[in-house]
Amino acid sequence: AVATMKGKSYLSIGSVSMGIAGSIPNPDFFQEYLGMRNEYVDASEIERRVQLGIYDHEEFARAMAWTEKYCKSNEGTDFNPEHLVYSREEKDARWEYVVKMTLIFRDMMIGNPKLAEMGFKEESMGHNAIAAGFQGQRQWTDYKPDGDFSEAILNTSFDWNGIREAFTFATENDTLNCTSMLFNHLLTNTAQIFADVRTYWSPNAIERVTGKKLEGKAANGFIHLINSGSCTLDGTGCQTRDNKPVMKPFWEITE
Protein backbone atom coordinates (compact mmCIF):
# COMPACT_ATOMS: atom_id res chain seq x y z
CA ALA A 1 0.00 0.00 0.00
CA VAL A 2 2.83 2.40 0.87
CA ALA A 3 4.61 1.75 -2.41
CA THR A 4 1.38 2.13 -4.38
CA MET A 5 0.64 5.56 -2.87
CA LYS A 6 4.16 6.90 -3.29
CA GLY A 7 4.40 9.52 -6.01
CA LYS A 8 0.66 9.52 -6.70
CA SER A 9 -1.61 12.48 -6.07
CA TYR A 10 -4.81 13.43 -4.32
CA LEU A 11 -6.92 15.52 -6.70
CA SER A 12 -9.21 18.19 -5.28
CA ILE A 13 -11.96 19.16 -7.72
CA GLY A 14 -13.20 22.42 -6.28
CA SER A 15 -12.24 23.61 -2.83
CA VAL A 16 -13.43 23.27 0.78
CA SER A 17 -17.04 22.11 1.13
CA MET A 18 -19.13 24.07 3.64
CA GLY A 19 -16.18 24.65 5.96
CA ILE A 20 -15.74 20.95 6.73
CA ALA A 21 -12.33 20.44 8.34
CA GLY A 22 -11.79 17.17 6.50
CA SER A 23 -12.28 19.01 3.22
CA ILE A 24 -9.22 21.16 3.83
CA PRO A 25 -6.35 19.35 2.08
CA ASN A 26 -3.28 19.26 4.31
CA PRO A 27 -0.29 19.09 1.95
CA ASP A 28 2.13 18.29 4.78
CA PHE A 29 0.09 15.22 5.69
CA PHE A 30 -0.13 13.99 2.11
CA GLN A 31 3.46 14.77 1.18
CA GLU A 32 5.36 13.96 4.36
CA TYR A 33 3.26 11.10 5.75
CA LEU A 34 1.80 9.43 2.66
CA GLY A 35 4.45 10.29 0.08
CA MET A 36 1.81 11.81 -2.18
CA ARG A 37 1.29 15.25 -3.66
CA ASN A 38 -1.77 17.47 -3.93
CA GLU A 39 -3.35 18.54 -7.20
CA TYR A 40 -6.13 21.10 -7.53
CA VAL A 41 -8.63 21.79 -10.32
CA ASP A 42 -11.36 24.42 -10.16
CA ALA A 43 -14.88 23.06 -10.62
CA SER A 44 -15.33 25.34 -13.64
CA GLU A 45 -13.17 22.83 -15.53
CA ILE A 46 -16.12 20.43 -15.47
CA GLU A 47 -18.34 22.89 -17.32
CA ARG A 48 -15.56 23.75 -19.76
CA ARG A 49 -15.13 20.11 -20.73
CA VAL A 50 -18.89 19.64 -21.03
CA GLN A 51 -19.33 22.70 -23.24
CA LEU A 52 -16.31 21.95 -25.43
CA GLY A 53 -17.03 18.23 -25.62
CA ILE A 54 -13.74 17.20 -23.99
CA TYR A 55 -14.69 13.59 -23.25
CA ASP A 56 -14.89 10.34 -25.18
CA HIS A 57 -18.12 10.67 -27.16
CA GLU A 58 -18.22 6.99 -28.09
CA GLU A 59 -17.94 6.01 -24.44
CA PHE A 60 -20.57 8.59 -23.53
CA ALA A 61 -23.04 6.93 -25.91
CA ARG A 62 -22.25 3.54 -24.38
CA ALA A 63 -22.56 4.96 -20.86
CA MET A 64 -25.93 6.54 -21.63
CA ALA A 65 -27.29 3.28 -23.03
CA TRP A 66 -26.21 1.54 -19.80
CA THR A 67 -27.70 4.34 -17.69
CA GLU A 68 -30.98 4.20 -19.60
CA LYS A 69 -31.22 0.47 -18.95
CA TYR A 70 -30.16 0.25 -15.32
CA CYS A 71 -30.63 3.71 -13.78
CA LYS A 72 -33.30 5.79 -15.49
CA SER A 73 -35.64 2.81 -15.51
CA ASN A 74 -35.34 2.69 -11.69
CA GLU A 75 -35.79 6.36 -10.82
CA GLY A 76 -38.53 5.71 -8.30
CA THR A 77 -41.05 8.22 -6.98
CA ASP A 78 -40.24 11.93 -6.96
CA PHE A 79 -41.41 13.19 -3.56
CA ASN A 80 -40.49 16.84 -4.19
CA PRO A 81 -43.24 19.48 -4.01
CA GLU A 82 -44.94 19.91 -7.36
CA HIS A 83 -43.26 23.24 -8.09
CA LEU A 84 -39.83 21.62 -7.63
CA VAL A 85 -40.44 18.52 -9.75
CA TYR A 86 -38.39 18.49 -12.95
CA SER A 87 -40.05 17.79 -16.25
CA ARG A 88 -39.09 14.64 -18.14
CA GLU A 89 -36.95 16.75 -20.46
CA GLU A 90 -35.14 18.35 -17.51
CA LYS A 91 -34.50 14.97 -15.90
CA ASP A 92 -33.16 13.55 -19.16
CA ALA A 93 -30.77 16.49 -19.49
CA ARG A 94 -29.51 15.98 -15.95
CA TRP A 95 -28.93 12.28 -16.53
CA GLU A 96 -26.75 13.17 -19.51
CA TYR A 97 -24.89 15.78 -17.49
CA VAL A 98 -24.04 13.50 -14.56
CA VAL A 99 -22.79 10.79 -16.93
CA LYS A 100 -20.51 13.37 -18.54
CA MET A 101 -19.36 14.44 -15.07
CA THR A 102 -18.41 10.83 -14.34
CA LEU A 103 -16.29 10.55 -17.47
CA ILE A 104 -14.66 13.91 -16.77
CA PHE A 105 -13.84 13.10 -13.12
CA ARG A 106 -12.18 9.86 -14.16
CA ASP A 107 -10.25 11.54 -16.97
CA MET A 108 -9.05 14.21 -14.55
CA MET A 109 -7.75 11.50 -12.25
CA ILE A 110 -5.98 9.09 -14.57
CA GLY A 111 -6.07 10.71 -18.00
CA ASN A 112 -7.47 9.33 -21.24
CA PRO A 113 -5.48 8.81 -24.48
CA LYS A 114 -8.70 9.33 -26.44
CA LEU A 115 -8.55 13.02 -25.53
CA ALA A 116 -5.11 13.34 -27.11
CA GLU A 117 -6.54 11.92 -30.34
CA MET A 118 -9.17 14.67 -30.15
CA GLY A 119 -6.46 17.35 -29.85
CA PHE A 120 -6.56 17.81 -26.07
CA LYS A 121 -3.09 16.56 -25.16
CA GLU A 122 -2.79 18.26 -21.77
CA GLU A 123 -6.21 17.06 -20.63
CA SER A 124 -5.37 13.53 -21.77
CA MET A 125 -2.56 13.28 -19.21
CA GLY A 126 -4.71 13.48 -16.09
CA HIS A 127 -3.26 14.16 -12.64
CA ASN A 128 -1.87 10.72 -11.72
CA ALA A 129 -4.44 10.65 -8.92
CA ILE A 130 -4.92 7.54 -6.81
CA ALA A 131 -7.70 9.33 -4.92
CA ALA A 132 -9.86 12.40 -5.48
CA GLY A 133 -12.79 14.38 -4.15
CA PHE A 134 -15.41 16.78 -5.46
CA GLN A 135 -16.46 19.84 -3.44
CA GLY A 136 -19.95 20.13 -4.88
CA GLN A 137 -21.72 21.76 -1.96
CA ARG A 138 -22.82 24.47 -2.10
CA GLN A 139 -21.63 26.70 -4.91
CA TRP A 140 -21.87 23.95 -7.53
CA THR A 141 -24.90 22.02 -6.33
CA ASP A 142 -27.04 25.13 -5.85
CA TYR A 143 -27.38 25.32 -9.63
CA LYS A 144 -25.82 22.18 -11.12
CA PRO A 145 -26.42 18.44 -10.60
CA ASP A 146 -24.66 17.08 -7.54
CA GLY A 147 -21.93 14.45 -7.62
CA ASP A 148 -23.84 11.53 -6.12
CA PHE A 149 -24.12 9.49 -9.32
CA SER A 150 -20.55 10.14 -10.44
CA GLU A 151 -19.09 9.46 -7.00
CA ALA A 152 -21.08 6.25 -6.54
CA ILE A 153 -20.17 4.87 -9.97
CA LEU A 154 -16.48 5.70 -9.58
CA ASN A 155 -16.36 3.97 -6.19
CA THR A 156 -17.99 0.86 -7.65
CA SER A 157 -16.17 -2.16 -9.12
CA PHE A 158 -18.08 -1.97 -12.41
CA ASP A 159 -19.63 0.47 -14.84
CA TRP A 160 -20.69 0.54 -18.51
CA ASN A 161 -17.26 -0.82 -19.47
CA GLY A 162 -17.67 -3.90 -17.29
CA ILE A 163 -15.92 -5.06 -14.13
CA ARG A 164 -12.89 -3.02 -13.07
CA GLU A 165 -10.99 -1.86 -9.99
CA ALA A 166 -12.97 0.70 -7.99
CA PHE A 167 -11.67 4.24 -7.78
CA THR A 168 -11.36 6.05 -4.45
CA PHE A 169 -13.46 9.18 -4.69
CA ALA A 170 -14.89 11.30 -1.87
CA THR A 171 -17.98 13.44 -1.76
CA GLU A 172 -17.57 17.02 -0.48
CA ASN A 173 -13.84 16.70 -1.22
CA ASP A 174 -13.49 15.11 2.22
CA THR A 175 -9.78 14.39 2.09
CA LEU A 176 -9.62 12.64 5.47
CA ASN A 177 -12.48 10.24 4.79
CA CYS A 178 -11.01 9.66 1.35
CA THR A 179 -7.67 8.77 2.91
CA SER A 180 -9.29 6.15 5.15
CA MET A 181 -11.14 4.82 2.10
CA LEU A 182 -7.84 4.65 0.23
CA PHE A 183 -6.14 2.76 3.07
CA ASN A 184 -8.95 0.21 3.21
CA HIS A 185 -9.04 -0.16 -0.56
CA LEU A 186 -5.31 -0.79 -0.82
CA LEU A 187 -5.30 -3.22 2.11
CA THR A 188 -8.40 -5.22 1.14
CA ASN A 189 -8.57 -4.68 -2.66
CA THR A 190 -12.29 -3.97 -2.30
CA ALA A 191 -14.53 -0.98 -3.01
CA GLN A 192 -15.27 1.37 -0.11
CA ILE A 193 -18.50 2.82 1.29
CA PHE A 194 -18.68 6.54 2.02
CA ALA A 195 -21.59 7.18 4.38
CA ASP A 196 -22.39 9.40 7.35
CA VAL A 197 -23.14 7.77 10.70
CA ARG A 198 -26.10 9.91 11.72
CA THR A 199 -27.43 8.01 14.72
CA TYR A 200 -26.79 5.05 16.99
CA TRP A 201 -30.06 3.43 18.05
CA SER A 202 -29.55 1.54 21.31
CA PRO A 203 -31.78 -1.42 22.25
CA ASN A 204 -33.30 0.64 25.07
CA ALA A 205 -34.09 3.58 22.79
CA ILE A 206 -35.73 1.36 20.20
CA GLU A 207 -37.81 -0.46 22.81
CA ARG A 208 -38.86 2.86 24.34
CA VAL A 209 -39.97 4.32 21.00
CA THR A 210 -41.42 1.22 19.31
CA GLY A 211 -42.16 -1.18 22.15
CA LYS A 212 -40.16 -3.84 20.32
CA LYS A 213 -37.22 -5.66 21.91
CA LEU A 214 -34.42 -6.27 19.45
CA GLU A 215 -33.09 -9.77 18.85
CA GLY A 216 -30.53 -11.54 16.72
CA LYS A 217 -27.97 -9.42 14.89
CA ALA A 218 -29.70 -6.23 16.04
CA ALA A 219 -29.68 -7.22 19.73
CA ASN A 220 -27.06 -4.59 20.57
CA GLY A 221 -28.71 -1.86 18.53
CA PHE A 222 -27.73 -0.52 15.14
CA ILE A 223 -26.21 2.50 13.48
CA HIS A 224 -28.16 4.62 11.02
CA LEU A 225 -26.14 5.34 7.89
CA ILE A 226 -27.36 8.02 5.51
CA ASN A 227 -25.55 8.28 2.21
CA SER A 228 -23.85 11.63 1.85
CA GLY A 229 -22.61 10.92 -1.64
CA SER A 230 -20.36 8.22 -2.92
CA CYS A 231 -21.77 4.97 -1.54
CA THR A 232 -20.41 2.13 -3.68
CA LEU A 233 -22.87 -0.19 -5.40
CA ASP A 234 -20.68 -3.05 -4.17
CA GLY A 235 -22.37 -2.52 -0.80
CA THR A 236 -25.84 -3.56 -1.97
CA GLY A 237 -25.41 -7.17 -0.84
CA CYS A 238 -25.56 -8.66 -4.34
CA GLN A 239 -22.05 -10.12 -4.11
CA THR A 240 -21.93 -13.29 -2.03
CA ARG A 241 -19.48 -15.84 -0.70
CA ASP A 242 -20.70 -19.01 1.03
CA ASN A 243 -24.25 -17.67 0.60
CA LYS A 244 -23.45 -14.57 2.67
CA PRO A 245 -23.26 -10.96 1.43
CA VAL A 246 -19.69 -9.81 0.92
CA MET A 247 -17.70 -7.17 -0.94
CA LYS A 248 -15.13 -8.87 -3.17
CA PRO A 249 -11.94 -7.78 -4.90
CA PHE A 250 -12.91 -6.86 -8.44
CA TRP A 251 -11.17 -9.89 -9.96
CA GLU A 252 -13.47 -12.21 -7.99
CA ILE A 253 -16.68 -10.49 -9.11
CA THR A 254 -18.76 -12.24 -11.75
CA GLU A 255 -21.57 -10.84 -13.86
Secondary structure, 3 states (H helix, E strand, C coil): CHHHHCCCEEEEECCCCCCCHHHCCCHHHHHHHCCCEEEEECCHHHHHHHHHCCCCHHHHHHHHHHHHHHCHHHCCCCCCCHHHCCCHHHHHHHHHHHHHHHHHHHHHHHCCHHHHHCCCHHHHHCCCEEEEEECCCCCCCCCCCCCHHHHHHHCCCEECCEECCCCCEEECCCHHHHHHHHHHHHHHCCCCECCEEEEEECHHHHHHHHCCCCCHHHCCCEEEEECCCCECHHHHCCCEECCEECCCCHHHCCC
